[in-house]
Amino acid sequence: MPIISVESVRKTFGEVLAIDDLTFAVDENEIFGILGPNGAGKTTTVECIAGTITPDRGQVTVLGADPARQRSLVRERVGYQLQSTALPPALRVGEAMELFAAFYESPADVGSMLDLVGMTGERRRPFGKLSGGQQQRLSIALALVGQPQVAVFDELTTGLDPQGRRDAWQLIEQIRNRGITVILVTHFLDEAERLCDRIAIIDKGRSRFIGSPTELMDATPHASTSPHRLEDAYLRLLDQDTASTARGM
Ligand SMILES: Nc1ncnc2c1ncn2[C@@H]1O[C@H](COP(=O)(O)OP(=O)(O)OP(=O)(O)O)[C@@H](O)[C@H]1O
C-alpha cells in the first residue's frame, strides 16, 4: 500500500526547472531508490517529500498528510538525513543526539539509537573528531531519533570506504526490518541493486523508469556475454533517452 505519493509535481528555482510532471508512489516498508545523473532533481524530490520545499504544482502526500501544509506533522514522521551533516565541531555525539531528540514529541531512547549505529563508545566524542564513517552513522541516528515511519537518506554512502558502505547497507536493512519505509537517494547502482525493492530513475527532472531493479534489467537488451548489471541497464536507459532527444523524439 502506498504511504507516499508524488503526483504531477513540478518545482522551479527561478529559471531552473528542477522537477517536472513527476509521479510515483512508495509502498509501506519498502526500500525505494531514487537515482539519476547530477542535477537530475533527486534532492528536490525528497525535499518535497520531507516538506522542506513546496512544489509549484502537483500534489505530494506523505502518510495522508500534505508536507507543504502540515509541515510539523510530516517532520515528526519523516526522518531526513541530509547530504552532509554540519554540526559544530565541539558538539559531542551524545549532546547532538539529545538536542535533536528534544525536537520530537516521543523521541527514541538516545542510548539505544547510538547502540543501533554502533556509536555507544563515541558518546563523549566531539563531532569534529569523528571519522567520515562515524559522521555518517551519527547522521543516521539523528534521522531516526524522532522514531519516524519514513527515513530519507540522501547520498548516505558517498565518500565512505568499502567497509563503511557495507556497514551502512546493513544498517539500512536493519532500519527496514524495524518497519520503517526507506527512501534512498544514491548514485551507486550496486547499492540500489543490493538494497532497493523498487527504484525511480529521474533525468532532467522527469521520471524515466519506475520499477524493480530486475524489471529494469529485463527491459533492457543485453547483447554481451558478461553478466548483466543494473549499471549497464541504467546507462543504456539514459543513452536511449539522449538519443531520442537528439532525434527530436
Ligand atoms: N535552492 C536552489 N536554488 C536554485 N537552483 C536549485 C536549488 N536547488 C536545486 N537547484 C537546481 O535544481 C536542479 C536539480 O537539483 P537537485 O539538487 O535536486 O539535483 P540532484 O539530482 O539531487 O543532483 P546531485 O546528484 O548533483 O546531488 C539543479 O539544476 C540544481 O542546480
The ligand as an SDF file (V2000), in Angstrom:
LIG
                    3D

 31 33  0  0  0  0  0  0  0  0999 V2000
   17.8370   26.1810   -3.9680 N   0  0  0  0  0  0  0  0  0  0  0  0
   18.0980   26.1370   -5.2730 C   0  0  0  0  0  0  0  0  0  0  0  0
   18.2460   27.2550   -5.9890 N   0  0  0  0  0  0  0  0  0  0  0  0
   18.4900   27.2210   -7.3200 C   0  0  0  0  0  0  0  0  0  0  0  0
   18.6140   26.0810   -8.0350 N   0  0  0  0  0  0  0  0  0  0  0  0
   18.4870   24.9300   -7.3640 C   0  0  0  0  0  0  0  0  0  0  0  0
   18.2180   24.8860   -5.9540 C   0  0  0  0  0  0  0  0  0  0  0  0
   18.1450   23.5880   -5.5730 N   0  0  0  0  0  0  0  0  0  0  0  0
   18.3430   22.8660   -6.6900 C   0  0  0  0  0  0  0  0  0  0  0  0
   18.5520   23.6560   -7.7630 N   0  0  0  0  0  0  0  0  0  0  0  0
   18.7750   23.2350   -9.1550 C   0  0  0  0  0  0  0  0  0  0  0  0
   17.7620   22.2880   -9.4690 O   0  0  0  0  0  0  0  0  0  0  0  0
   18.2960   21.2250  -10.2570 C   0  0  0  0  0  0  0  0  0  0  0  0
   18.0700   19.9170   -9.5310 C   0  0  0  0  0  0  0  0  0  0  0  0
   18.8750   19.8970   -8.3580 O   0  0  0  0  0  0  0  0  0  0  0  0
   18.9040   18.6810   -7.3280 P   0  0  0  0  0  0  0  0  0  0  0  0
   19.8200   19.0840   -6.2280 O   0  0  0  0  0  0  0  0  0  0  0  0
   17.5190   18.2990   -6.9920 O   0  0  0  0  0  0  0  0  0  0  0  0
   19.5590   17.5480   -8.2170 O   0  0  0  0  0  0  0  0  0  0  0  0
   20.1970   16.1480   -7.7610 P   0  0  0  0  0  0  0  0  0  0  0  0
   19.6760   15.1270   -8.7050 O   0  0  0  0  0  0  0  0  0  0  0  0
   19.9440   15.9240   -6.3140 O   0  0  0  0  0  0  0  0  0  0  0  0
   21.7370   16.4110   -8.0340 O   0  0  0  0  0  0  0  0  0  0  0  0
   23.0840   15.7510   -7.3970 P   0  0  0  0  0  0  0  0  0  0  0  0
   23.0930   14.3140   -7.8000 O   0  0  0  0  0  0  0  0  0  0  0  0
   24.1550   16.5350   -8.0640 O   0  0  0  0  0  0  0  0  0  0  0  0
   23.0070   15.9620   -5.9010 O   0  0  0  0  0  0  0  0  0  0  0  0
   19.7570   21.5650  -10.4750 C   0  0  0  0  0  0  0  0  0  0  0  0
   19.8690   22.2300  -11.7150 O   0  0  0  0  0  0  0  0  0  0  0  0
   20.0900   22.4910   -9.3230 C   0  0  0  0  0  0  0  0  0  0  0  0
   21.1360   23.3640   -9.6610 O   0  0  0  0  0  0  0  0  0  0  0  0
  1  2  1  0
  2  3  1  0
  2  7  2  0
  3  4  2  0
  4  5  1  0
  5  6  2  0
  6  7  1  0
  6 10  1  0
  7  8  1  0
  8  9  2  0
  9 10  1  0
 10 11  1  0
 11 12  1  0
 11 30  1  0
 12 13  1  0
 13 14  1  0
 13 28  1  0
 14 15  1  0
 15 16  1  0
 16 17  2  0
 16 18  1  0
 16 19  1  0
 19 20  1  0
 20 21  2  0
 20 22  1  0
 20 23  1  0
 23 24  1  0
 24 25  2  0
 24 26  1  0
 24 27  1  0
 28 29  1  0
 28 30  1  0
 30 31  1  0
M  END
$$$$
